[in-house]
Amino acid sequence: MQTLASFPFLRVHLHTGGPISVLETEWLGFAGSTDFRQALTETMRFAQHHRVQGWVADDRRLGPVRPKDLEWTHAHVLNPLSLMGLQRFAHLESVEVLNRLTIDGMYRTALPGLLYEFRHFTALAEARAWATGG
């Protein structure tokens, strides 16, 4: 695993040891709208550059996310991943109940239009194994 970027609220990792390249977003806490969007925009550049086919979204420590930022994520992250050839998206839910409900609502709305497989996980090792094709 290689760390591509590190912010106070997010680490971005790349896994290349399995059958497919996988990007992992490890949220560490709250990010304001500007930081949240800038970090995800940079992460999308990494995804495109490395031609990732898997993504692990570790939202367990993610702080509150505003609805407008979730709408932005749907439009600028989840939908474009379909066009980039992503195959698997593994999600670890936030431990914060309200955050979990809000983010899960965004995923439920997005799922019908996505071209990749999406699964929820409770264990990071299982999410990584599945996302890498293991």
ChimeraX attribute file (.defattr): number of C-alpha atoms within 10 A of each C-alpha:
attribute: neighborCount
match mode: 1-to-1
recipient: residues
	/A:1	11
	/A:2	11
	/A:3	12
	/A:4	13
	/A:5	15
	/A:6	12
	/A:7	12
	/A:8	11
	/A:9	18
	/A:10	23
	/A:11	18
	/A:12	22
	/A:13	21
	/A:14	22
	/A:15	20
	/A:16	15
	/A:17	10
	/A:18	13
	/A:19	11
	/A:20	17
	/A:21	20
	/A:22	28
	/A:23	30
	/A:24	27
	/A:25	20
	/A:26	20
	/A:27	21
	/A:28	17
	/A:29	14
	/A:30	16
	/A:31	19
	/A:32	13
	/A:33	15
	/A:34	9
	/A:35	15
	/A:36	16
	/A:37	18
	/A:38	11
	/A:39	21
	/A:40	17
	/A:41	15
	/A:42	13
	/A:43	21
	/A:44	20
	/A:45	12
	/A:46	18
	/A:47	22
	/A:48	16
	/A:49	9
	/A:50	14
	/A:51	16
	/A:52	24
	/A:53	24
	/A:54	28
	/A:55	28
	/A:56	29
	/A:57	22
	/A:58	24
	/A:59	22
	/A:60	20
	/A:61	19
	/A:62	21
	/A:63	19
	/A:64	17
	/A:65	18
	/A:66	14
	/A:67	12
	/A:68	10
	/A:69	15
	/A:70	19
	/A:71	13
	/A:72	14
	/A:73	20
	/A:74	18
	/A:75	13
	/A:76	15
	/A:77	17
	/A:78	21
	/A:79	17
	/A:80	17
	/A:81	25
	/A:82	17
	/A:83	11
	/A:84	14
	/A:85	15
	/A:86	23
	/A:87	21
	/A:88	25
	/A:89	25
	/A:90	24
	/A:91	26
	/A:92	20
	/A:93	22
	/A:94	22
	/A:95	13
	/A:96	14
	/A:97	9
	/A:98	12
	/A:99	20
	/A:100	19
	/A:101	13
	/A:102	16
	/A:103	19
	/A:104	16
	/A:105	12
	/A:106	15
	/A:107	18
	/A:108	9
	/A:109	11
	/A:110	16
	/A:111	15
	/A:112	8
	/A:113	10
	/A:114	17
	/A:115	17
	/A:116	18
	/A:117	14
	/A:118	15
	/A:119	13
	/A:120	14
	/A:121	17
	/A:122	13
	/A:123	12
	/A:124	16
	/A:125	10
	/A:126	12
	/A:127	24
	/A:128	24
	/A:129	13
	/A:130	18
	/A:131	29
	/A:132	25
	/A:133	15
	/A:134	11
